Amino acid sequence: MRPFLNSLFILLFLTACSQSKSKHITEFSQNDIKNALLIDVRTSDEYGLGHLKNAKNVDVLQNTFVAYFDSIPKTKTIYVYCKSGGRSAKAAEKLAALGYNAINLEGGYDAIKNKK
């Protein structure tokens, strides 16, 4: 029985540590980032074509992506978005695996443009 409980505990721990959260980008407001970071994970060219106010561009496809967060406290919430939600979902998973409270903004920048 004990090995089963140990295995169950390890499985639950690993699952909880690597899960990321999400919120539709149209439900996001600038109030959400009062004590958080807003990260646009698209390329710098995409970022230059338009981005959310107060967003910092950190391209998830660059080797420096994870290193950017080294100086960010793990207690800080990080909202991530991209063009449509695919890259930001992967970025949120990476950050959650590192111990950050990462929230993927589903729908991406395209959803914001289509809402206007």
SEBABA-164235 format. One record per residue (C-alpha): residue number from 1; residue in one letter; y, x, z. Coordinates in pm, 1 decimal. Layout:
# SEBABA-164235
    k  r     north      east        up
  NUM  A         Y         X         Z
...
***
This chain:
# SEBABA-164235
    k  r     north      east        up
    1  M       0.0       0.0       0.0
    2  R     238.2     280.2      87.9
    3  P     216.2     451.7    -257.1
    4  F     291.2     115.5    -417.0
    5  L     603.6      68.1    -201.4
    6  N     720.5     422.0    -272.7
    7  S     676.4     366.0    -645.5
    8  L     859.4      34.8    -625.9
    9  F    1148.4     194.5    -435.8
   10  I    1180.1     475.5    -690.5
   11  L    1173.1     230.7    -980.8
   12  L    1441.7      11.3    -823.7
   13  F    1655.8     314.6    -742.7
   14  L    1638.4     452.5   -1097.0
   15  T    1710.2     112.6   -1248.5
   16  A    2010.1      51.0   -1024.0
   17  C    2157.4     394.8   -1085.8
   18  S    2151.5     373.1   -1462.4
   19  Q    2275.9      18.7   -1518.5
   20  S    2619.9     -31.2   -1660.9
   21  K    2830.0    -343.3   -1639.6
   22  S    3016.0    -529.5   -1908.3
   23  K    3303.0    -770.3   -1957.2
   24  H    3432.5    -920.1   -2280.3
   25  I    3743.4    -735.6   -2391.0
   26  T    3936.9   -1061.6   -2428.9
   27  E    3891.4   -1119.7   -2053.0
   28  F    4038.0    -777.3   -1974.5
   29  S    4398.6    -745.5   -1856.3
   30  Q    4623.0    -455.7   -1764.7
   31  N    4589.1    -568.9   -1399.8
   32  D    4225.1    -457.4   -1418.6
   33  I    4329.9     -93.6   -1445.3
   34  K    4567.7     -71.7   -1149.6
   35  N    4313.9     149.2    -971.9
   36  A    4095.3     228.3   -1270.6
   37  L    4090.9     414.3   -1601.6
   38  L    4091.6     264.3   -1950.4
   39  I    3910.9     484.6   -2202.1
   40  D    3901.6     436.1   -2578.7
   41  V    3585.3     614.8   -2692.7
   42  R    3662.1     602.0   -3066.8
   43  T    3765.3     897.0   -3281.7
   44  S    4124.8    1014.1   -3267.8
   45  D    4180.0     873.7   -3620.0
   46  E    4063.2     528.1   -3508.9
   47  Y    4272.5     552.3   -3192.0
   48  G    4575.8     636.4   -3404.9
   49  L    4537.8     311.3   -3598.4
   50  G    4590.1     110.7   -3280.5
   51  H    4469.3      96.9   -2922.7
   52  L    4512.1     -89.8   -2596.5
   53  K    4814.7     -10.6   -2380.4
   54  N    4746.3     267.8   -2126.0
   55  A    4419.7     370.1   -2294.0
   56  K    4324.4     736.6   -2297.3
   57  N    4131.7     855.5   -2603.6
   58  V    3808.2    1038.0   -2514.0
   59  D    3575.4    1041.6   -2815.7
   60  V    3217.9     970.5   -2702.7
   61  L    3082.8    1160.0   -3005.3
   62  Q    3242.3    1488.6   -2895.6
   63  N    3056.5    1744.6   -2683.2
   64  T    3346.4    1737.9   -2435.8
   65  F    3303.7    1368.1   -2349.0
   66  V    3110.2    1412.7   -2023.2
   67  A    3316.1    1716.2   -1918.2
   68  Y    3634.9    1508.2   -1935.7
   69  F    3514.3    1307.6   -1635.7
   70  D    3431.1    1607.9   -1414.9
   71  S    3762.9    1577.1   -1229.9
   72  I    3749.9    1196.8   -1203.7
   73  P    3627.9    1066.9    -865.6
   74  K    3304.3     867.5    -886.5
   75  T    3475.3     590.3    -688.5
   76  K    3715.5     518.0    -975.5
   77  T    3623.0     230.9   -1206.7
   78  I    3619.3     325.8   -1574.3
   79  Y    3664.2      64.3   -1847.6
   80  V    3545.7     178.3   -2191.1
   81  Y    3588.8      23.4   -2533.2
   82  C    3543.5     115.4   -2898.5
   83  K    3575.2     -64.4   -3231.6
   84  S    3312.6    -333.9   -3176.7
   85  G    3118.8    -246.8   -2859.6
   86  G    2829.9     -23.1   -2967.7
   87  R    2966.7     320.0   -2882.4
   88  S    3132.7     194.4   -2564.6
   89  A    2799.6      49.3   -2444.2
   90  K    2641.2     393.1   -2487.5
   91  A    2939.7     559.2   -2319.2
   92  A    2916.9     319.7   -2023.8
   93  E    2545.5     396.5   -1990.0
   94  K    2616.6     771.5   -1990.3
   95  L    2886.5     732.5   -1726.6
   96  A    2673.7     500.6   -1510.7
   97  A    2388.9     754.1   -1523.0
   98  L    2636.5    1012.0   -1390.4
   99  G    2722.8     782.9   -1099.1
  100  Y    3044.8     621.5   -1223.4
  101  N    3130.4     252.8   -1203.0
  102  A    3159.1     208.5   -1580.0
  103  I    3238.7    -123.2   -1742.9
  104  N    3186.4    -174.9   -2115.5
  105  L    3449.2    -397.6   -2276.8
  106  E    3231.0    -597.1   -2514.9
  107  G    3364.3    -695.1   -2855.0
  108  G    3582.7    -387.4   -2879.9
  109  Y    3921.2    -344.7   -3038.7
  110  D    3817.0    -565.9   -3331.7
  111  A    3792.9    -864.1   -3094.6
  112  I    4150.4    -801.1   -2977.7
  113  K    4277.6    -777.7   -3335.5
  114  N    4092.3   -1096.9   -3434.4
  115  K    4235.7   -1282.8   -3132.6
  116  K    4597.7   -1221.9   -3241.1
***
